Amino acid sequence: MARILVTGSAGFIGGYLVQELLGRGHEVVGIDNFSKYGPVSHSYDDHPAYRFVEGDARDVDLLTDLLDGCDHLVAGAAMIGGISYFHAYAYDLLATNERIMAATCDAAIRAHRTGRLAKVTYLSSSMVYESTERWPSREGDERRIPPPLSSYGFQKLAVEYYARAAWEQYALPYTIVRPFNCVGVGEGRALGQAEVLSGNVKLAMSHVVPDLVQKIVKGQDPLHVLGDGSQVRHYTYGGDLARGIATAIEHPAAHNEDFNLSTAESTSVLALAELIWRKIKGPDVPFRHVSDEPFRYDVQKRVPDVTKAREVLGFTASTGLDEMLDEVVPWVTRAVREGRL
């Protein structure tokens, strides 16, 4: 089995990915600086095939040292959050993530030239399709449509240019994966000063599912929803995304290719909100909501074409939204009651 370095290993998707890779028999080295949530622990922390290093992914020399003996690198470290992040930290998202990506590629180029590093798998984002007016979004559309308007989406598109440029100049093989709207457990209260007021509830800039759950658990009624709730998303389970990323790492047909990783199921924000409401409140409490002013970069539709991942990788995101919420809602509810959200 391979030795794989995962940057951002303590992050939301990173936690699912490390567990998946260990389950497949790989040896995993993780690096994270705990900048998003602070120190976190995982069930696999003492796994004999796992080594964790607390450090900064902008440190080229550290990454070079960690890549010694590694077969693959997952470039997952990034400053990331929910839609409010795109506005509160517009410059920091761009500047920090560019520094992370440049350092990652510098170290990977060295390791590929002098070591055994075979490929880098880059975590991009559905936000590269931010400016599209045609759905579903297919691989390749990101180079045919206008660039993203948000600094976050623009930087994620830049990640893909890094991947292709490192191949063109240094023959460093790559795979690009674009997760869509990850849903799962493990997302805590983000560190930092910035908070967002949604009705009578302060949120620490998480993603939509934990935000909705905590507002309902805290008794918000009517429920505050960004915009009119007609925004369409593809909520994809973190375990499914990890399986898709791991398959893209291993699969020979993923060499120098890009893939949308997502469920095929479209869900409006309002439908999501009502489903969560019913799970917490039961069938007898009327669902009431009000619309808040949407954020500028609240994309109305994110709808992927998942054909390529299915046909090339044999990957399908199989977990339904109802099943995801049966896991996530109790987890977030406990986190709220314990003061972690």
N, C-alpha and C positions, 0 to 999 in steps of 0.2 A: 504494500500500500504506500501511498505518497505521504510526504511531509508537506504541510500546507500552512503558510503564514496568512493569518486573517487580521487585517487592520480594522479597528473599530469593533473588536470582538465582544466588547461589553455592551454594545448598542442593541437596539430593538431587534433588527433583523440579524445582527451578528450573533446574538445569543442563540437564536434558532439554528443558525448555520453551523456554529461550532458543534452543537449537539448532533446535528445530522451527519456531519463529517466524521465525528468520533464513532457514531453508530455504524458507519460504513467501513470502519476499520482503519481510517487514516490517523496519522499523527498530526496534531494541530498545535501551532504556536500562535498565541493571541497577543495583540498589543492594543492598549487603550489608555487614555489619560483620565478617564472618568469625568470628562468636562461636562457631559450632558446631565447625568443624574447623580453624580457622586459615586463612591464605591458601591458596587453591587456584588452579590454572590449568586452562583449558579450550582445546580446539582452536580455538574460535571467538573467542578473546580479541582477535585482531588483525583480525577481520572488519570491513570498512569500514562496515557498517550497525549495528555494536554499539559502545555506549559504556558503560563501567563506572565507577561511582562508589562508593568505599568510604565508607560512612556508616551512620548509625543510622536505622532506619525509625520511630523514635519522635520524630524531629525534624520537626515539622510544616512549618517554614519551608523546610527542605531538600527535603522531598517536594513542596511547592508549587512550588519553583523547577524541580525535575526534571519536573514535570507540564506545565510551560509548553510548548505545542506538541504534547502527546501526545493521541492519540485514545482510547486505552484504558489502563487500569491493571489489573494483576494483583496482587491483595493476597495475596502468598504468604509474606511474612516471618513467622516464628514461632519460638519456642523449642519444639523438638520432638525426640523420640527414641523409643526402643523402650519396651516395657512398664515397664521399671525406671525410666524417667524419671518416669512418673506418680507414683511413690512417693518417689523421691529429691528431686524438685523440685516437690512438689505446690503450694506457694505461689508459687514463682517462675514456674511455667508459667502460672498464672492471672494474676498481677500483670503480668508482662512482656508477655504476649500481649494483655492488655486495653489496655495503654498503646500497643502497636504498632497495634492495630486502631483505637483512638480517634484517634490521630495520622493514620493512613491515611485514615480517613473525613473528618476535618477538612480535610485537604489536598485530597481528591477533591471535596468539596462546593465548596470555593473554585474549583477548576479547572473544574468543571462550570458554575458560575455565571458565571465571567468568561472562560473559555477555550474550548477545543474538545473537552474530555474528554467522550466519549459514553457510557461505561459502565465499571463496575468489575466484574471477575470475581474472586470471593472463593474461596479454597481453604479448604474446610471439611474434614470428616473422617468416615469411617465410624463414628467413636466417638460421633457424635450419636445413634446407635441403640443405645448401650451397654446400656440398660435394657430393651430389647425382649424379649418372649417370643413373638414371632410372626415367622416367616421365610417368604419373603424380605422384607427391609426395602424398602419402597416410599417414594418421595418423598412427603412429607407425614406419614409415620409419626412423624417426630421431634417433631411437635407434638401427637401423640395418645398417646404413651407417657410414662412417668415420665422426668424429666430424668436425664442421666448422673450416675453416682456419683463418677467421677473428676473432679478439677478440670480436667484437660485436655479431657475430653469435654464438660464443662459450658461451658468457654470456647469450644470450637469451635461449640457450639450458639449461644453469644452472638454469634459472628461472623455467623451467619445472621440474628440479630435486628438487628445493626448494618446489614446489607445492606437489610433490609426497612424499617427505621426511616428510613434515609437516603433511601429512595425515598418513603416516606409523607410525610415532612416537607419534603424538599428536591428531590423528583422526580429523584433521582440513580439512573439505571437500573443494574441489577445482573444478574449471573448467578452462581449458587452451584454449585460443583462439589465432589463428595465422592469423592476418590480412596480406593481400597481397597488396602491392603497393597502398597505399591510395592516392586518388586524391580528391581535394576539395579546398575550399577557406579558408583563415585564416593563411596561412603560410607566415610569414613575413621574414625580413632579420635577420638572426641569429646574436646574439651578439658574441663578441670575436674578436680576432686579425686576425684569419686565413681567407684568401680568396683564391679562385682558379681562375686562368686566363684561360679563354676558348676563344682562338682567341683574339679579341680586347675587350672582355667583362669580367669584374671581377664579380665573383659570390660568394655569402656568404654561400656556401655549403647547398643549398636547395635540393629538390628532382627534378627529371627529368622534370616534367611538367612545374613548374614555371621557371626552368632554361631555357628551350627551349623557352618559351613564351617571357621572358625578353630579350633574345639574339635577337629574331626576331624583337621585338618592338624597340630595340635599333639600328636596322638597320644592323645587321650582315648578310653579304651575300658574299660568301657562308656560310651556317650555319655549325658551328662546332659540330660534333657528336662524342661521345666517342666510340672508336673502329669502326667497320664497320657497326654498327647499326643493326646487325642481332640478338642482344640479345632479348630474348622473355620474356615478362612480362605480368601480369594480372592486369591491372589498374582498381581499385575498388573504387567506390564512397564512400566518407566519411560517407554520410548519410546511405548507405547500411551497411557499417561496423558497425556503431553505432546500427543499428537495429539488426544485427546479435549478437553483444555483449550483448545487452539488453535482447534478447531472450535467450541467453545462461545463463544469470544471473537468469532469471525467470523459465526456463524450468526444471521440475524435472528429465527428462532423461539426463540432462547435468551433473548430479552429478558425480564427479570424472572421467570426460571424457574430451577429447581434440578435437578441431575442426579447420579445415582450413576454414577461412572466406574469400571468394574471388568470383569475377566474374568467369565464365567458359570460357571467351573469351580471347584468346591469341593474343597479338599484339607485333610486333617487334618495337624496338626503332626507326628505320628508318621510319616505317609506321606512328608511333606517330608523329614524327618530321614533316613529310609531311602533315599530317592532320592539325596540328597546323599552319603550314606555310600557307596552303590554307585558313584557317579561318581568318588569319591576313592579308595576302597579296592578297587574291582573286585568281580566277582561271587563270589569265593571266600572272602572274609573274612566270617565270620558277623556279622550286625548285632546288636549288644548295646546295650541302653540301660537306664538307671535313671531313676526319676522323682524330681525335686526338688519341694519345696514350692512350689506356684504362688503368684504374686503375687495380691493381693487383687482387683485390677482386670483380671485376665486373663480377658477375656470369652470365654465358651465357643463362641459362634457369631457370626460376622459374615458374613451371606449377603445380598447385595444383589439387588434386582430391577433388571435392566438394560434393561427394555423401553423405558422412556421415552427413554433416550439413543439407543437403536437406532432407534426410530420417529421421533423428532423431529430428532435430529442426524445420523442415519445412521452413528453410531459403534458399532463393535464392537472390543473388545480381542482381537486375533487371535493374539497370541504365546503359545504354550503353555509350561507350566512347564518341561518338559524343555529347550526351546530357550533359555529365560531362564537356566537353570542352566548350560548349556554356555558362556554368556558370563560369568556372575557367578562361578562356582566358580574358574576360572583367575585371574580378576582378584583375588579375595580371597586366594587361595593365594599369589600374588606379593606382595600387600600384607603378609601375615603373614611371609613369608620376608625381606622388606625392612624389617621392623620397623615398618610403618605401622599394623598392627593387633595 
